[in-house]
Amino acid sequence: MVEISCVVDAGAELGEGTLWDPKAGVLWWIDIWKKLIHRYDPSTGKDDVFETPEYLGCLGLREKGGLVLTMTNGFHFFDPATGTFEAIVDPEAHMPKTRFNDGKPDRQGRFWSGTMFEVPGQPIEFIGALYRLDPDLSVHKMIDGIGCSNGLAWSPDSKVMYFSDSHAGAVWAYDFDPATGDIENRRTFIDMTVTGGLADGATVDAEGCYWVTIPVTSKVCRYDPDGRLMQTVLLPTDLPTCCEFGGKDLDILYVTSAVLRRPASHFVDQKNPGGLFALDVGVKGLTLPAFRG
């Protein structure tokens, strides 16, 4: 039996971007639409917030201190102590129909983030991409033709990278070169048209299994390295969005959720919509190193 508790009843419009800081013992996460960075301290229950000037995409720790992150207009550094942002690069400055979305650091200290098409009321255009930011601050387009970048994670040995286009109906696996950050040999890892729903934020546990949130279905699912469904956890609200392991022993799966500007009447039979949840799923996770740039 999986124990589920809401640790921050934030009512997030679009919670995302879970990231555990093992040194500080805190969980960073974001509310994209409210333009907020959250810092949750499980030892005190305190959840600090930092305002941002744009919609957020994702974030990572930075070796030199502070955070590296993406917002609507590209890659930035952020210093929580001063609240200041420093722009790095915007590879899609010429593309007004896209914004940055999901991503995280790889195990070698690079930072990855992908973009998505976001023009309300218009048909989806597959014009987004996945980018890799190297420690020398050079940016590299790794995948293009994307509708909504999501589901990024790496196997424990860094030989496999997982990535999803939420609008394409699949989670893919790629051969990953940890030395260079290059990818090749894309194949379907999970066929979401069979599973049902869209793949959102994801992580990998210490046993090499892939955890992915599936919005609208209330599901957080665990797949083995061959893409076989092993476990399904149902949250008390319908829209889980991102997940990452944390806690002193990395044995807590933190999951964000979203309200998505829906009316209160939609949530009559739900609990803590838009909350940050802590799940005891019986396995441990892995930490990701800080960005080395």
RAJO-V196978 format. One record per pair of residues at least 24 apart in sequence whose C-alpha atoms are under 10 Angstrom apart, sorted by the first residue. I is the first residue (numbers start at 0). J is the second residue. If there is no record, write none. Layout:
i->[I/I]
j->[J/J]
//
This chain:
i->[0/0/0/0/1/1/1/1/1/1/1/2/2/2/2/2/2/3/3/3/3/3/3/3/3/3/3/3/3/3/4/4/4/4/4/4/4/4/4/4/5/5/5/5/5/5/5/5/5/5/5/5/5/5/6/6/6/6/6/6/6/6/6/6/6/6/6/7/7/7/7/7/7/7/7/7/7/7/7/8/8/8/8/8/8/8/9/9/9/9/9/9/9/9/9/9/9/10/10/10/10/10/10/10/10/10/11/11/11/11/11/11/11/11/11/11/11/11/12/12/12/12/12/12/12/12/12/13/13/13/13/13/13/13/13/13/13/13/13/14/14/14/14/14/14/14/14/14/14/14/14/14/15/15/15/15/15/15/15/15/15/15/15/15/15/15/15/15/15/16/16/16/16/16/16/16/16/16/16/16/16/16/16/16/16/16/16/17/17/17/17/17/17/17/17/17/17/17/17/17/17/17/17/17/17/17/18/18/18/18/18/18/18/18/18/18/18/18/18/18/19/19/19/19/19/19/19/19/19/19/19/19/20/20/20/20/20/20/20/20/20/21/21/21/21/21/21/21/21/22/24/24/24/25/25/25/26/26/26/26/26/27/27/27/27/28/28/28/28/28/28/28/28/28/28/29/29/29/29/29/29/30/30/30/30/30/30/30/30/31/31/31/31/31/31/31/32/32/32/34/36/38/39/40/41/41/41/41/42/42/48/49/49/50/51/51/51/51/52/53/54/54/54/55/55/55/55/56/56/56/56/56/56/56/56/56/56/56/57/57/57/57/57/57/57/57/57/57/58/58/58/58/58/58/58/58/59/59/59/59/59/59/59/59/59/59/59/59/60/60/60/60/60/60/60/60/60/61/61/61/61/61/61/61/61/62/62/62/62/62/62/63/63/63/63/64/64/65/66/66/67/67/67/67/67/67/67/68/68/68/68/68/68/68/69/69/69/69/69/69/69/69/69/69/69/70/70/70/70/70/71/71/71/71/71/71/71/72/72/72/73/73/73/73/73/73/74/74/74/74/74/74/74/74/76/87/87/87/87/88/88/88/88/89/90/90/90/90/90/91/91/94/94/96/96/96/97/97/97/97/97/97/97/98/98/99/99/99/99/99/99/100/100/100/100/100/101/101/101/101/101/101/101/101/101/101/101/101/102/102/102/102/102/102/102/102/102/102/102/103/103/103/103/103/103/103/103/104/104/104/104/104/104/104/104/104/104/105/105/105/105/105/105/105/105/105/105/105/105/106/106/106/106/106/106/106/106/106/106/106/106/106/107/107/107/107/107/107/107/107/107/107/107/107/108/108/108/108/108/108/108/108/108/109/109/109/109/109/109/109/109/109/109/110/110/110/110/110/110/110/110/111/111/111/111/111/111/112/112/112/112/113/113/113/113/113/113/113/113/113/113/113/113/114/114/114/114/114/114/114/115/115/115/115/115/115/115/115/115/116/116/116/116/117/117/123/123/124/125/125/125/127/128/129/129/131/131/132/132/133/133/133/133/133/134/134/134/135/135/136/136/137/139/139/141/141/141/141/142/147/147/148/148/148/149/149/149/149/149/149/149/149/150/150/150/150/150/150/150/150/150/150/150/150/151/151/151/151/151/151/152/152/152/152/152/152/152/152/153/153/153/153/153/153/153/154/154/154/154/154/154/154/154/154/154/155/155/155/155/155/155/155/155/155/156/158/159/159/160/161/161/161/161/161/161/161/161/161/162/162/162/162/162/162/163/163/163/163/163/163/163/163/163/164/164/164/165/165/165/165/165/165/165/166/166/166/166/167/167/167/167/168/168/168/168/168/168/168/169/169/169/169/170/170/170/170/170/171/172/172/187/188/188/188/188/188/189/189/189/189/189/190/194/198/198/199/199/199/199/200/200/200/200/200/200/200/201/201/201/201/201/202/202/202/202/202/202/202/203/203/203/203/203/203/203/204/204/204/204/204/204/204/204/204/204/205/205/205/205/205/205/205/205/206/206/206/206/207/207/208/208/210/210/210/210/211/211/211/211/211/211/212/212/212/212/212/212/212/212/213/213/213/213/213/214/214/214/214/214/214/215/215/215/217/219/230/232/232/234/234/234/234/234/234/235/235/235/235/235/235/236/236/236/236/236/236/236/236/237/237/237/237/237/237/238/238/238/239/239/239/239/239/240/241/242/242/242/242/243/243/243/243/244/244/244/244/244/244/244/244/245/245/245/245/245/246/246/246/248/248/248/249/249/249/249/249/250/250/250/250/250/250/250/250/250/251/251/251/251/251/251/251/251/251/252/252/252/252/252/252/252/252/252/253/253/253/254]
j->[232/279/280/281/231/232/233/278/279/280/281/232/277/278/279/280/281/232/233/234/235/251/252/253/254/276/277/278/279/280/234/235/253/271/274/275/276/277/278/279/234/235/253/254/255/270/271/272/273/274/275/276/277/278/39/40/41/44/45/46/253/271/274/275/276/277/278/39/41/44/45/46/255/271/273/274/275/276/277/270/271/272/273/274/275/276/37/46/255/256/257/258/271/272/273/274/275/256/257/258/259/271/272/273/274/275/35/255/256/257/258/259/260/271/272/273/274/275/256/257/258/259/260/261/272/273/274/55/238/239/240/255/256/257/258/259/260/273/274/238/239/240/241/254/255/256/257/258/259/273/274/275/55/56/57/58/100/101/199/200/239/240/241/242/254/255/256/257/275/55/56/57/58/59/68/100/101/102/103/200/201/240/241/242/243/254/255/57/58/59/102/103/200/201/202/240/241/242/243/244/245/252/253/254/255/275/57/58/59/60/103/104/241/242/243/244/245/253/286/287/59/60/243/244/245/246/247/249/253/285/286/287/59/60/245/246/247/286/287/288/289/245/246/247/248/249/286/287/288/247/245/246/247/245/246/247/243/244/245/246/253/58/59/60/66/57/58/59/241/242/243/253/254/255/275/54/55/56/57/58/255/54/55/56/57/255/256/257/273/55/56/57/70/71/100/257/257/259/260/70/79/79/275/246/245/246/247/277/246/247/79/79/82/82/77/82/83/84/84/98/98/99/100/98/99/100/101/98/99/100/101/102/103/112/113/114/115/148/99/100/101/102/103/104/110/111/112/113/100/101/102/103/104/110/111/112/102/103/104/105/108/109/110/111/287/288/289/290/103/104/108/110/287/288/289/290/291/104/108/110/288/289/290/291/292/108/288/289/290/291/292/289/290/291/292/289/290/289/289/290/103/104/110/289/290/291/292/99/102/103/104/110/111/112/98/99/100/101/102/103/110/111/112/113/114/98/99/100/112/114/95/97/98/99/100/114/115/97/98/99/98/99/100/112/113/114/99/110/111/112/130/132/136/138/292/132/136/137/138/132/136/137/138/138/128/130/138/139/140/127/128/126/127/124/126/127/124/125/126/127/128/146/147/127/147/127/128/129/130/147/148/127/129/147/148/149/129/147/148/149/150/151/162/163/199/200/201/241/129/130/131/148/149/150/151/152/162/200/201/131/151/152/202/287/288/289/290/131/132/151/152/153/287/288/289/290/291/131/151/152/153/157/160/177/180/287/288/289/290/152/153/154/155/156/157/177/285/286/287/288/289/290/133/134/157/177/178/179/180/287/288/289/290/291/132/133/134/287/288/289/290/291/292/133/134/135/136/180/288/289/290/291/292/134/136/138/288/289/290/291/292/138/139/140/141/151/290/140/148/149/151/140/141/142/143/145/146/147/148/149/151/162/164/143/145/146/147/148/149/164/144/145/146/147/148/149/164/165/166/145/146/147/148/146/147/147/166/166/164/166/167/164/164/162/164/180/181/290/292/179/180/290/291/292/290/291/292/291/292/291/292/292/180/181/180/181/182/183/182/198/199/198/199/200/197/198/199/200/201/211/240/241/198/199/200/201/202/209/210/211/212/240/241/242/199/200/201/202/203/211/200/201/202/203/204/209/210/211/201/202/203/204/207/209/287/202/203/204/205/206/207/208/209/224/285/203/204/205/206/207/208/284/285/286/207/182/183/224/185/185/186/187/188/189/201/202/203/209/187/188/198/199/200/201/187/188/189/191/197/198/199/200/201/197/198/199/191/196/197/198/199/200/213/191/196/197/198/191/192/197/198/192/193/194/195/196/197/198/193/194/197/198/197/198/199/211/226/226/224/226/226/222/224/225/226/227/222/225/226/227/228/226/228/240/241/239/240/241/242/239/240/241/242/243/254/255/240/241/242/243/254/241/242/243/244/252/284/285/242/243/244/283/284/285/286/243/244/249/250/252/282/283/284/285/286/244/249/250/282/283/284/285/286/282/283/284/285/284/285/282/284/241/242/243/252/239/240/241/242/243/254/238/239/240/241/242/254/255/256/237/238/239/240/241/238/239/240/241/256/257/239/240/257/256/254/280/278/280/269/270/271/272/276/278/268/269/270/271/272/276/266/268/269/270/271/272/273/274/265/266/269/270/272/273/272/273/274/272/273/274/275/276/273/275/275/276/277/278/277/284/285/286/277/278/279/282/283/284/285/286/277/283/284/285/286/277/283/284/283/284/285/282/283/284/285/286/277/278/279/280/281/282/283/284/285/276/277/278/279/280/281/282/283/284/276/277/278/279/280/281/282/283/284/277/278/279/278]
//
